Amino acid sequence: MIFAIYATDKPDILETRMAARQAHLDYIEPYNDKILTAGPRLDDDGEKMIGSLIVIDLPDRAAVDAFCKNDPYAIAGIFADVKVTGYRPVFPK
């Protein structure tokens, strides 16, 4: 099933985010064939990272919860909030 992971950073956490970035990228690399899209969410000016968005195809909610829990960003405590929902791609066809 496809899931959208929508995470919001805590305020003033950029230094911690950047310190954990390589570990985060290394963590998600083995999921490359499961990730439909992923990247940082940006403020309205497109300048500051304010969170993350990952759209990923995993077997079930338990698998996506484990993925989220073990992400180095989550372990580093950068997220104020993480929402996970099912997702159905419609476009592009």
Phi and psi restraints in degrees (range 20) as a CNS / XPLOR table:
assign (resid 1 and name C) (resid 2 and name N)
       (resid 2 and name CA) (resid 2 and name C) 1.0 -91.9 20.0 2
assign (resid 2 and name N) (resid 2 and name CA)
       (resid 2 and name C) (resid 3 and name N) 1.0 135.9 20.0 2
assign (resid 2 and name C) (resid 3 and name N)
       (resid 3 and name CA) (resid 3 and name C) 1.0 -126.5 20.0 2
assign (resid 3 and name N) (resid 3 and name CA)
       (resid 3 and name C) (resid 4 and name N) 1.0 145.9 20.0 2
assign (resid 3 and name C) (resid 4 and name N)
       (resid 4 and name CA) (resid 4 and name C) 1.0 -105.5 20.0 2
assign (resid 4 and name N) (resid 4 and name CA)
       (resid 4 and name C) (resid 5 and name N) 1.0 125.4 20.0 2
assign (resid 4 and name C) (resid 5 and name N)
       (resid 5 and name CA) (resid 5 and name C) 1.0 -108.1 20.0 2
assign (resid 5 and name N) (resid 5 and name CA)
       (resid 5 and name C) (resid 6 and name N) 1.0 118.2 20.0 2
assign (resid 5 and name C) (resid 6 and name N)
       (resid 6 and name CA) (resid 6 and name C) 1.0 -120.2 20.0 2
assign (resid 6 and name N) (resid 6 and name CA)
       (resid 6 and name C) (resid 7 and name N) 1.0 103.2 20.0 2
assign (resid 6 and name C) (resid 7 and name N)
       (resid 7 and name CA) (resid 7 and name C) 1.0 -110.7 20.0 2
assign (resid 7 and name N) (resid 7 and name CA)
       (resid 7 and name C) (resid 8 and name N) 1.0 142.0 20.0 2
assign (resid 7 and name C) (resid 8 and name N)
       (resid 8 and name CA) (resid 8 and name C) 1.0 -115.9 20.0 2
assign (resid 8 and name N) (resid 8 and name CA)
       (resid 8 and name C) (resid 9 and name N) 1.0 128.6 20.0 2
assign (resid 8 and name C) (resid 9 and name N)
       (resid 9 and name CA) (resid 9 and name C) 1.0 -71.6 20.0 2
assign (resid 9 and name N) (resid 9 and name CA)
       (resid 9 and name C) (resid 10 and name N) 1.0 152.2 20.0 2
assign (resid 9 and name C) (resid 10 and name N)
       (resid 10 and name CA) (resid 10 and name C) 1.0 -68.7 20.0 2
assign (resid 10 and name N) (resid 10 and name CA)
       (resid 10 and name C) (resid 11 and name N) 1.0 155.7 20.0 2
assign (resid 10 and name C) (resid 11 and name N)
       (resid 11 and name CA) (resid 11 and name C) 1.0 -62.9 20.0 2
assign (resid 11 and name N) (resid 11 and name CA)
       (resid 11 and name C) (resid 12 and name N) 1.0 147.0 20.0 2
assign (resid 11 and name C) (resid 12 and name N)
       (resid 12 and name CA) (resid 12 and name C) 1.0 54.1 20.0 2
assign (resid 12 and name N) (resid 12 and name CA)
       (resid 12 and name C) (resid 13 and name N) 1.0 42.2 20.0 2
assign (resid 12 and name C) (resid 13 and name N)
       (resid 13 and name CA) (resid 13 and name C) 1.0 -112.3 20.0 2
assign (resid 13 and name N) (resid 13 and name CA)
       (resid 13 and name C) (resid 14 and name N) 1.0 7.9 20.0 2
assign (resid 13 and name C) (resid 14 and name N)
       (resid 14 and name CA) (resid 14 and name C) 1.0 -56.4 20.0 2
assign (resid 14 and name N) (resid 14 and name CA)
       (resid 14 and name C) (resid 15 and name N) 1.0 -42.0 20.0 2
assign (resid 14 and name C) (resid 15 and name N)
       (resid 15 and name CA) (resid 15 and name C) 1.0 -61.1 20.0 2
assign (resid 15 and name N) (resid 15 and name CA)
       (resid 15 and name C) (resid 16 and name N) 1.0 -43.0 20.0 2
assign (resid 15 and name C) (resid 16 and name N)
       (resid 16 and name CA) (resid 16 and name C) 1.0 -66.0 20.0 2
assign (resid 16 and name N) (resid 16 and name CA)
       (resid 16 and name C) (resid 17 and name N) 1.0 -41.2 20.0 2
assign (resid 16 and name C) (resid 17 and name N)
       (resid 17 and name CA) (resid 17 and name C) 1.0 -58.8 20.0 2
assign (resid 17 and name N) (resid 17 and name CA)
       (resid 17 and name C) (resid 18 and name N) 1.0 -48.0 20.0 2
assign (resid 17 and name C) (resid 18 and name N)
       (resid 18 and name CA) (resid 18 and name C) 1.0 -66.1 20.0 2
assign (resid 18 and name N) (resid 18 and name CA)
       (resid 18 and name C) (resid 19 and name N) 1.0 -34.8 20.0 2
assign (resid 18 and name C) (resid 19 and name N)
       (resid 19 and name CA) (resid 19 and name C) 1.0 -66.3 20.0 2
assign (resid 19 and name N) (resid 19 and name CA)
       (resid 19 and name C) (resid 20 and name N) 1.0 -31.4 20.0 2
assign (resid 19 and name C) (resid 20 and name N)
       (resid 20 and name CA) (resid 20 and name C) 1.0 -94.3 20.0 2
assign (resid 20 and name N) (resid 20 and name CA)
       (resid 20 and name C) (resid 21 and name N) 1.0 -3.7 20.0 2
assign (resid 20 and name C) (resid 21 and name N)
       (resid 21 and name CA) (resid 21 and name C) 1.0 -59.2 20.0 2
assign (resid 21 and name N) (resid 21 and name CA)
       (resid 21 and name C) (resid 22 and name N) 1.0 -48.7 20.0 2
assign (resid 21 and name C) (resid 22 and name N)
       (resid 22 and name CA) (resid 22 and name C) 1.0 -64.1 20.0 2
assign (resid 22 and name N) (resid 22 and name CA)
       (resid 22 and name C) (resid 23 and name N) 1.0 -40.2 20.0 2
assign (resid 22 and name C) (resid 23 and name N)
       (resid 23 and name CA) (resid 23 and name C) 1.0 -63.1 20.0 2
assign (resid 23 and name N) (resid 23 and name CA)
       (resid 23 and name C) (resid 24 and name N) 1.0 -38.5 20.0 2
assign (resid 23 and name C) (resid 24 and name N)
       (resid 24 and name CA) (resid 24 and name C) 1.0 -63.1 20.0 2
assign (resid 24 and name N) (resid 24 and name CA)
       (resid 24 and name C) (resid 25 and name N) 1.0 -47.2 20.0 2
assign (resid 24 and name C) (resid 25 and name N)
       (resid 25 and name CA) (resid 25 and name C) 1.0 -63.4 20.0 2
assign (resid 25 and name N) (resid 25 and name CA)
       (resid 25 and name C) (resid 26 and name N) 1.0 -40.3 20.0 2
assign (resid 25 and name C) (resid 26 and name N)
       (resid 26 and name CA) (resid 26 and name C) 1.0 -64.1 20.0 2
assign (resid 26 and name N) (resid 26 and name CA)
       (resid 26 and name C) (resid 27 and name N) 1.0 -37.8 20.0 2
assign (resid 26 and name C) (resid 27 and name N)
       (resid 27 and name CA) (resid 27 and name C) 1.0 -65.1 20.0 2
assign (resid 27 and name N) (resid 27 and name CA)
       (resid 27 and name C) (resid 28 and name N) 1.0 -43.1 20.0 2
assign (resid 27 and name C) (resid 28 and name N)
       (resid 28 and name CA) (resid 28 and name C) 1.0 -82.0 20.0 2
assign (resid 28 and name N) (resid 28 and name CA)
       (resid 28 and name C) (resid 29 and name N) 1.0 -15.4 20.0 2
assign (resid 28 and name C) (resid 29 and name N)
       (resid 29 and name CA) (resid 29 and name C) 1.0 -52.1 20.0 2
assign (resid 29 and name N) (resid 29 and name CA)
       (resid 29 and name C) (resid 30 and name N) 1.0 -45.8 20.0 2
assign (resid 29 and name C) (resid 30 and name N)
       (resid 30 and name CA) (resid 30 and name C) 1.0 -64.4 20.0 2
assign (resid 30 and name N) (resid 30 and name CA)
       (resid 30 and name C) (resid 31 and name N) 1.0 -14.9 20.0 2
assign (resid 30 and name C) (resid 31 and name N)
       (resid 31 and name CA) (resid 31 and name C) 1.0 -93.9 20.0 2
assign (resid 31 and name N) (resid 31 and name CA)
       (resid 31 and name C) (resid 32 and name N) 1.0 8.6 20.0 2
assign (resid 31 and name C) (resid 32 and name N)
       (resid 32 and name CA) (resid 32 and name C) 1.0 -50.1 20.0 2
assign (resid 32 and name N) (resid 32 and name CA)
       (resid 32 and name C) (resid 33 and name N) 1.0 -39.6 20.0 2
assign (resid 32 and name C) (resid 33 and name N)
       (resid 33 and name CA) (resid 33 and name C) 1.0 -78.8 20.0 2
assign (resid 33 and name N) (resid 33 and name CA)
       (resid 33 and name C) (resid 34 and name N) 1.0 -6.3 20.0 2
assign (resid 33 and name C) (resid 34 and name N)
       (resid 34 and name CA) (resid 34 and name C) 1.0 -104.8 20.0 2
assign (resid 34 and name N) (resid 34 and name CA)
       (resid 34 and name C) (resid 35 and name N) 1.0 -16.8 20.0 2
assign (resid 34 and name C) (resid 35 and name N)
       (resid 35 and name CA) (resid 35 and name C) 1.0 -90.3 20.0 2
assign (resid 35 and name N) (resid 35 and name CA)
       (resid 35 and name C) (resid 36 and name N) 1.0 122.7 20.0 2
assign (resid 35 and name C) (resid 36 and name N)
       (resid 36 and name CA) (resid 36 and name C) 1.0 -82.2 20.0 2
assign (resid 36 and name N) (resid 36 and name CA)
       (resid 36 and name C) (resid 37 and name N) 1.0 -38.3 20.0 2
assign (resid 36 and name C) (resid 37 and name N)
       (resid 37 and name CA) (resid 37 and name C) 1.0 -160.9 20.0 2
assign (resid 37 and name N) (resid 37 and name CA)
       (resid 37 and name C) (resid 38 and name N) 1.0 152.0 20.0 2
assign (resid 37 and name C) (resid 38 and name N)
       (resid 38 and name CA) (resid 38 and name C) 1.0 -161.2 20.0 2
assign (resid 38 and name N) (resid 38 and name CA)
       (resid 38 and name C) (resid 39 and name N) 1.0 148.8 20.0 2
assign (resid 38 and name C) (resid 39 and name N)
       (resid 39 and name CA) (resid 39 and name C) 1.0 170.0 20.0 2
assign (resid 39 and name N) (resid 39 and name CA)
       (resid 39 and name C) (resid 40 and name N) 1.0 174.3 20.0 2
assign (resid 39 and name C) (resid 40 and name N)
       (resid 40 and name CA) (resid 40 and name C) 1.0 -75.0 20.0 2
assign (resid 40 and name N) (resid 40 and name CA)
       (resid 40 and name C) (resid 41 and name N) 1.0 144.4 20.0 2
assign (resid 40 and name C) (resid 41 and name N)
       (resid 41 and name CA) (resid 41 and name C) 1.0 -85.0 20.0 2
assign (resid 41 and name N) (resid 41 and name CA)
       (resid 41 and name C) (resid 42 and name N) 1.0 142.9 20.0 2
assign (resid 41 and name C) (resid 42 and name N)
       (resid 42 and name CA) (resid 42 and name C) 1.0 -119.0 20.0 2
assign (resid 42 and name N) (resid 42 and name CA)
       (resid 42 and name C) (resid 43 and name N) 1.0 157.1 20.0 2
assign (resid 42 and name C) (resid 43 and name N)
       (resid 43 and name CA) (resid 43 and name C) 1.0 -69.0 20.0 2
assign (resid 43 and name N) (resid 43 and name CA)
       (resid 43 and name C) (resid 44 and name N) 1.0 176.7 20.0 2
assign (resid 43 and name C) (resid 44 and name N)
       (resid 44 and name CA) (resid 44 and name C) 1.0 -62.9 20.0 2
assign (resid 44 and name N) (resid 44 and name CA)
       (resid 44 and name C) (resid 45 and name N) 1.0 -22.1 20.0 2
assign (resid 44 and name C) (resid 45 and name N)
       (resid 45 and name CA) (resid 45 and name C) 1.0 -87.0 20.0 2
assign (resid 45 and name N) (resid 45 and name CA)
       (resid 45 and name C) (resid 46 and name N) 1.0 -7.2 20.0 2
assign (resid 45 and name C) (resid 46 and name N)
       (resid 46 and name CA) (resid 46 and name C) 1.0 71.9 20.0 2
assign (resid 46 and name N) (resid 46 and name CA)
       (resid 46 and name C) (resid 47 and name N) 1.0 20.4 20.0 2
assign (resid 46 and name C) (resid 47 and name N)
       (resid 47 and name CA) (resid 47 and name C) 1.0 -104.5 20.0 2
assign (resid 47 and name N) (resid 47 and name CA)
       (resid 47 and name C) (resid 48 and name N) 1.0 -46.2 20.0 2
assign (resid 47 and name C) (resid 48 and name N)
       (resid 48 and name CA) (resid 48 and name C) 1.0 -106.3 20.0 2
assign (resid 48 and name N) (resid 48 and name CA)
       (resid 48 and name C) (resid 49 and name N) 1.0 133.2 20.0 2
assign (resid 48 and name C) (resid 49 and name N)
       (resid 49 and name CA) (resid 49 and name C) 1.0 -73.3 20.0 2
assign (resid 49 and name N) (resid 49 and name CA)
       (resid 49 and name C) (resid 50 and name N) 1.0 130.7 20.0 2
assign (resid 49 and name C) (resid 50 and name N)
       (resid 50 and name CA) (resid 50 and name C) 1.0 -124.0 20.0 2
assign (resid 50 and name N) (resid 50 and name CA)
       (resid 50 and name C) (resid 51 and name N) 1.0 3.0 20.0 2
assign (resid 50 and name C) (resid 51 and name N)
       (resid 51 and name CA) (resid 51 and name C) 1.0 165.5 20.0 2
assign (resid 51 and name N) (resid 51 and name CA)
       (resid 51 and name C) (resid 52 and name N) 1.0 -163.2 20.0 2
assign (resid 51 and name C) (resid 52 and name N)
       (resid 52 and name CA) (resid 52 and name C) 1.0 -138.0 20.0 2
assign (resid 52 and name N) (resid 52 and name CA)
       (resid 52 and name C) (resid 53 and name N) 1.0 152.6 20.0 2
assign (resid 52 and name C) (resid 53 and name N)
       (resid 53 and name CA) (resid 53 and name C) 1.0 -133.2 20.0 2
assign (resid 53 and name N) (resid 53 and name CA)
       (resid 53 and name C) (resid 54 and name N) 1.0 125.3 20.0 2
assign (resid 53 and name C) (resid 54 and name N)
       (resid 54 and name CA) (resid 54 and name C) 1.0 -130.7 20.0 2
assign (resid 54 and name N) (resid 54 and name CA)
       (resid 54 and name C) (resid 55 and name N) 1.0 128.1 20.0 2
assign (resid 54 and name C) (resid 55 and name N)
       (resid 55 and name CA) (resid 55 and name C) 1.0 -111.3 20.0 2
assign (resid 55 and name N) (resid 55 and name CA)
       (resid 55 and name C) (resid 56 and name N) 1.0 118.3 20.0 2
assign (resid 55 and name C) (resid 56 and name N)
       (resid 56 and name CA) (resid 56 and name C) 1.0 -138.0 20.0 2
assign (resid 56 and name N) (resid 56 and name CA)
       (resid 56 and name C) (resid 57 and name N) 1.0 145.7 20.0 2
assign (resid 56 and name C) (resid 57 and name N)
       (resid 57 and name CA) (resid 57 and name C) 1.0 -103.1 20.0 2
assign (resid 57 and name N) (resid 57 and name CA)
       (resid 57 and name C) (resid 58 and name N) 1.0 105.5 20.0 2
assign (resid 57 and name C) (resid 58 and name N)
       (resid 58 and name CA) (resid 58 and name C) 1.0 -127.8 20.0 2
assign (resid 58 and name N) (resid 58 and name CA)
       (resid 58 and name C) (resid 59 and name N) 1.0 160.5 20.0 2
assign (resid 58 and name C) (resid 59 and name N)
       (resid 59 and name CA) (resid 59 and name C) 1.0 -60.9 20.0 2
assign (resid 59 and name N) (resid 59 and name CA)
       (resid 59 and name C) (resid 60 and name N) 1.0 -35.7 20.0 2
assign (resid 59 and name C) (resid 60 and name N)
       (resid 60 and name CA) (resid 60 and name C) 1.0 -165.2 20.0 2
assign (resid 60 and name N) (resid 60 and name CA)
       (resid 60 and name C) (resid 61 and name N) 1.0 177.1 20.0 2
assign (resid 60 and name C) (resid 61 and name N)
       (resid 61 and name CA) (resid 61 and name C) 1.0 -62.2 20.0 2
assign (resid 61 and name N) (resid 61 and name CA)
       (resid 61 and name C) (resid 62 and name N) 1.0 -37.0 20.0 2
assign (resid 61 and name C) (resid 62 and name N)
       (resid 62 and name CA) (resid 62 and name C) 1.0 -60.4 20.0 2
assign (resid 62 and name N) (resid 62 and name CA)
       (resid 62 and name C) (resid 63 and name N) 1.0 -40.1 20.0 2
assign (resid 62 and name C) (resid 63 and name N)
       (resid 63 and name CA) (resid 63 and name C) 1.0 -66.9 20.0 2
assign (resid 63 and name N) (resid 63 and name CA)
       (resid 63 and name C) (resid 64 and name N) 1.0 -41.5 20.0 2
assign (resid 63 and name C) (resid 64 and name N)
       (resid 64 and name CA) (resid 64 and name C) 1.0 -70.1 20.0 2
assign (resid 64 and name N) (resid 64 and name CA)
       (resid 64 and name C) (resid 65 and name N) 1.0 -36.2 20.0 2
assign (resid 64 and name C) (resid 65 and name N)
       (resid 65 and name CA) (resid 65 and name C) 1.0 -62.9 20.0 2
assign (resid 65 and name N) (resid 65 and name CA)
       (resid 65 and name C) (resid 66 and name N) 1.0 -41.7 20.0 2
assign (resid 65 and name C) (resid 66 and name N)
       (resid 66 and name CA) (resid 66 and name C) 1.0 -65.2 20.0 2
assign (resid 66 and name N) (resid 66 and name CA)
       (resid 66 and name C) (resid 67 and name N) 1.0 -41.9 20.0 2
assign (resid 66 and name C) (resid 67 and name N)
       (resid 67 and name CA) (resid 67 and name C) 1.0 -57.1 20.0 2
assign (resid 67 and name N) (resid 67 and name CA)
       (resid 67 and name C) (resid 68 and name N) 1.0 -47.9 20.0 2
assign (resid 67 and name C) (resid 68 and name N)
       (resid 68 and name CA) (resid 68 and name C) 1.0 -64.0 20.0 2
assign (resid 68 and name N) (resid 68 and name CA)
       (resid 68 and name C) (resid 69 and name N) 1.0 -45.9 20.0 2
assign (resid 68 and name C) (resid 69 and name N)
       (resid 69 and name CA) (resid 69 and name C) 1.0 -61.5 20.0 2
assign (resid 69 and name N) (resid 69 and name CA)
       (resid 69 and name C) (resid 70 and name N) 1.0 -35.5 20.0 2
assign (resid 69 and name C) (resid 70 and name N)
       (resid 70 and name CA) (resid 70 and name C) 1.0 -93.0 20.0 2
assign (resid 70 and name N) (resid 70 and name CA)
       (resid 70 and name C) (resid 71 and name N) 1.0 -0.2 20.0 2
assign (resid 70 and name C) (resid 71 and name N)
       (resid 71 and name CA) (resid 71 and name C) 1.0 -65.8 20.0 2
assign (resid 71 and name N) (resid 71 and name CA)
       (resid 71 and name C) (resid 72 and name N) 1.0 130.2 20.0 2
assign (resid 71 and name C) (resid 72 and name N)
       (resid 72 and name CA) (resid 72 and name C) 1.0 -55.2 20.0 2
assign (resid 72 and name N) (resid 72 and name CA)
       (resid 72 and name C) (resid 73 and name N) 1.0 -29.7 20.0 2
assign (resid 72 and name C) (resid 73 and name N)
       (resid 73 and name CA) (resid 73 and name C) 1.0 -63.3 20.0 2
assign (resid 73 and name N) (resid 73 and name CA)
       (resid 73 and name C) (resid 74 and name N) 1.0 -43.2 20.0 2
assign (resid 73 and name C) (resid 74 and name N)
       (resid 74 and name CA) (resid 74 and name C) 1.0 -65.8 20.0 2
assign (resid 74 and name N) (resid 74 and name CA)
       (resid 74 and name C) (resid 75 and name N) 1.0 -43.2 20.0 2
assign (resid 74 and name C) (resid 75 and name N)
       (resid 75 and name CA) (resid 75 and name C) 1.0 -62.3 20.0 2
assign (resid 75 and name N) (resid 75 and name CA)
       (resid 75 and name C) (resid 76 and name N) 1.0 -36.3 20.0 2
assign (resid 75 and name C) (resid 76 and name N)
       (resid 76 and name CA) (resid 76 and name C) 1.0 -74.5 20.0 2
assign (resid 76 and name N) (resid 76 and name CA)
       (resid 76 and name C) (resid 77 and name N) 1.0 -9.7 20.0 2
assign (resid 76 and name C) (resid 77 and name N)
       (resid 77 and name CA) (resid 77 and name C) 1.0 77.0 20.0 2
assign (resid 77 and name N) (resid 77 and name CA)
       (resid 77 and name C) (resid 78 and name N) 1.0 29.9 20.0 2
assign (resid 77 and name C) (resid 78 and name N)
       (resid 78 and name CA) (resid 78 and name C) 1.0 -81.4 20.0 2
assign (resid 78 and name N) (resid 78 and name CA)
       (resid 78 and name C) (resid 79 and name N) 1.0 -19.0 20.0 2
assign (resid 78 and name C) (resid 79 and name N)
       (resid 79 and name CA) (resid 79 and name C) 1.0 -91.3 20.0 2
assign (resid 79 and name N) (resid 79 and name CA)
       (resid 79 and name C) (resid 80 and name N) 1.0 132.3 20.0 2
assign (resid 79 and name C) (resid 80 and name N)
       (resid 80 and name CA) (resid 80 and name C) 1.0 -81.6 20.0 2
assign (resid 80 and name N) (resid 80 and name CA)
       (resid 80 and name C) (resid 81 and name N) 1.0 -29.1 20.0 2
assign (resid 80 and name C) (resid 81 and name N)
       (resid 81 and name CA) (resid 81 and name C) 1.0 -158.2 20.0 2
assign (resid 81 and name N) (resid 81 and name CA)
       (resid 81 and name C) (resid 82 and name N) 1.0 142.0 20.0 2
assign (resid 81 and name C) (resid 82 and name N)
       (resid 82 and name CA) (resid 82 and name C) 1.0 -133.4 20.0 2
assign (resid 82 and name N) (resid 82 and name CA)
       (resid 82 and name C) (resid 83 and name N) 1.0 124.0 20.0 2
assign (resid 82 and name C) (resid 83 and name N)
       (resid 83 and name CA) (resid 83 and name C) 1.0 -113.4 20.0 2
assign (resid 83 and name N) (resid 83 and name CA)
       (resid 83 and name C) (resid 84 and name N) 1.0 137.2 20.0 2
assign (resid 83 and name C) (resid 84 and name N)
       (resid 84 and name CA) (resid 84 and name C) 1.0 -126.4 20.0 2
assign (resid 84 and name N) (resid 84 and name CA)
       (resid 84 and name C) (resid 85 and name N) 1.0 129.0 20.0 2
assign (resid 84 and name C) (resid 85 and name N)
       (resid 85 and name CA) (resid 85 and name C) 1.0 -137.6 20.0 2
assign (resid 85 and name N) (resid 85 and name CA)
       (resid 85 and name C) (resid 86 and name N) 1.0 156.0 20.0 2
assign (resid 85 and name C) (resid 86 and name N)
       (resid 86 and name CA) (resid 86 and name C) 1.0 -64.6 20.0 2
assign (resid 86 and name N) (resid 86 and name CA)
       (resid 86 and name C) (resid 87 and name N) 1.0 156.7 20.0 2
assign (resid 86 and name C) (resid 87 and name N)
       (resid 87 and name CA) (resid 87 and name C) 1.0 -145.6 20.0 2
assign (resid 87 and name N) (resid 87 and name CA)
       (resid 87 and name C) (resid 88 and name N) 1.0 138.8 20.0 2
assign (resid 87 and name C) (resid 88 and name N)
       (resid 88 and name CA) (resid 88 and name C) 1.0 -124.2 20.0 2
assign (resid 88 and name N) (resid 88 and name CA)
       (resid 88 and name C) (resid 89 and name N) 1.0 106.7 20.0 2
assign (resid 88 and name C) (resid 89 and name N)
       (resid 89 and name CA) (resid 89 and name C) 1.0 -64.4 20.0 2
assign (resid 89 and name N) (resid 89 and name CA)
       (resid 89 and name C) (resid 90 and name N) 1.0 136.1 20.0 2
assign (resid 89 and name C) (resid 90 and name N)
       (resid 90 and name CA) (resid 90 and name C) 1.0 -118.6 20.0 2
assign (resid 90 and name N) (resid 90 and name CA)
       (resid 90 and name C) (resid 91 and name N) 1.0 -40.9 20.0 2
assign (resid 90 and name C) (resid 91 and name N)
       (resid 91 and name CA) (resid 91 and name C) 1.0 -124.0 20.0 2
assign (resid 91 and name N) (resid 91 and name CA)
       (resid 91 and name C) (resid 92 and name N) 1.0 147.9 20.0 2
assign (resid 91 and name C) (resid 92 and name N)
       (resid 92 and name CA) (resid 92 and name C) 1.0 -72.0 20.0 2
assign (resid 92 and name N) (resid 92 and name CA)
       (resid 92 and name C) (resid 93 and name N) 1.0 158.1 20.0 2
